[in-house]
């Protein structure tokens, strides 16, 4: 049992972004959520995305793959929810 707990701690990943599919409420829109300061700085400094008051960035769902690829080149990791 202790091995499983240790293994799950080793395998855990801290994602820099969470990508939320909003297709139920807004067809064709996903929200990008920065989960740390480096990710937020990337959104504000490196992308041309508009930030909403809550700090999320709406993105057309068809561009999510490009965002994940670009964030990966900046050594940032995304979780798609």
C-alpha positions in Angstrom: 0.0 0.0 0.0 2.8 2.4 0.8 4.3 1.7 -2.6 1.1 2.8 -4.3 1.1 6.1 -2.3 4.7 6.7 -3.1 4.2 5.9 -6.8 1.2 8.3 -7.0 3.2 11.1 -5.5 6.0 10.5 -8.0 3.6 10.4 -10.9 1.7 13.5 -9.9 1.9 16.4 -12.3 1.4 20.1 -11.6 -0.3 21.6 -14.6 0.3 25.2 -15.5 -3.0 25.6 -17.3 -6.4 24.1 -17.1 -8.4 24.2 -20.3 -12.1 24.1 -19.8 -14.5 23.1 -22.6 -17.5 25.4 -22.5 -19.4 23.8 -25.4 -22.5 23.3 -23.2 -22.8 27.0 -22.5 -20.8 28.7 -25.3 -20.5 26.7 -28.5 -17.0 26.6 -29.8 -15.3 28.4 -26.8 -12.8 27.0 -24.3 -11.5 28.9 -21.3 -7.8 28.9 -20.4 -7.1 29.1 -16.7 -3.6 29.9 -15.5 -2.8 27.9 -12.4 0.4 29.6 -11.3 2.2 32.9 -11.7 4.5 31.8 -14.6 1.4 30.6 -16.5 -0.4 33.9 -15.9 2.7 35.8 -17.1 2.8 33.7 -20.2 -0.9 34.6 -20.9 -0.3 38.3 -20.4 3.1 38.7 -22.0 3.4 36.0 -24.8 -0.1 35.6 -26.1 -2.6 38.0 -27.7 -5.5 36.6 -25.7 -8.0 38.8 -24.0 -8.3 38.2 -20.3 -11.6 38.3 -18.5 -12.1 39.9 -15.1 -11.7 36.5 -13.4 -8.3 36.0 -15.1 -9.4 33.4 -17.6 -8.8 33.7 -21.3 -11.5 32.6 -23.8 -10.2 30.8 -26.9 -11.9 29.3 -29.8 -11.9 25.5 -29.3 -10.4 25.0 -32.7 -7.2 26.8 -31.5 -6.8 24.8 -28.3 -4.3 22.4 -30.0 -2.2 25.3 -31.1 -2.2 26.8 -27.6 -1.1 23.5 -26.0 1.7 23.2 -28.6 2.9 26.8 -28.0 2.7 26.4 -24.3 4.7 23.3 -24.5 7.5 25.1 -26.4 7.5 27.5 -23.4 7.9 24.5 -21.1 4.4 24.9 -19.7 2.0 22.0 -19.3 -1.8 21.9 -19.9 -4.6 19.9 -18.4 -7.7 19.6 -20.7 -10.9 19.2 -18.6 
